[in-house]
């Protein structure tokens, strides 16, 4: 069984691409969902987050996402500290999930794959790209945040130009029907490769 990663900048459409692979019957895993789950439910992760950001990091046991976003997206060292707490827990959850799968291949969605230097753990990397202005619009609508807020998040990720030479496959996600066609074609290619 082969294991692939999907990555791309915020708002590029990684989740859309991941969803299409799932519809095609491929086991999929989202690092972001896993990280969110760990931040809400893993006692050790919660303890470490409180140590980093104080008691206000949680309100009635629920993660104070606004406070965390405010703190980390304008402070690279705080973002790195948060990632150092959350990503190992998400990675363990992924590895347990991956080992339980039975399929020609799996897809793992992670936004900062290259930033974490984790690409070598996979049989291949799919990079999802979209024009930055379009990404900003999508995130503003999705997260109900300002353009400045989105740009601050983008600054914490590598630009596509830096990721492109490291990617094995690229999908430009500008038109949903075209993206589906591209994913379907890549799916057939990966099915063939999984037989080798």
Phi, psi and omega in degrees: 000137180256156183230125182242155177244143172250130176221173181159163181292164178303133179081004182284337179107025179303316183295324178297315180294317179300317180300321180294319176298321179297317179299332179276003176092012181269134176296131183234150181220133179252119178297323180297314178298320180294319179295317179298317179298315180298319181294332181269331193237344182270113185303321181293318178297315180300316180300316180293324178293318178296321178298325181281319191242358179089174184297336181289353179296338178231139176240116184052041177084350181261141180298132177273084186299321181298315180298314181297314180301315179302319183285317191271328187283351175246009182217100186300322182292325177291322178297315179297321178295319178295315178301322180294335178277314191276318188295323176299321178294318179294323180294317178298315179299318179297313183297322177294317179296312183303316183293343181266358184275155175220095184199167178299323178200166177235162178233128181243121181263125179213129186285329185242047180301308183289324179298329178272358183055043184255005186297332183286353177280356187239159178283346178181159181234130176256122178258127176260125182237148177207150178303141186302319181299321178294318179299317181299314179301314181300314183290322177302317180290313184296313188259358181053054181233169182280163177300318179300321179298315180294317180298325178296321178292318181300322181299336181272002178242153176295146174287158181304324182301328180281330183276326186308314182294341183266348184275147177270330181221148179227134173236124175272117187256081178247328182232124189302317182292323177292321178299318179299318179299316180295318179294317179301318180293318179294322178303314179298319179297317182290327175298317179296314181296329181291341179278345185279000000 
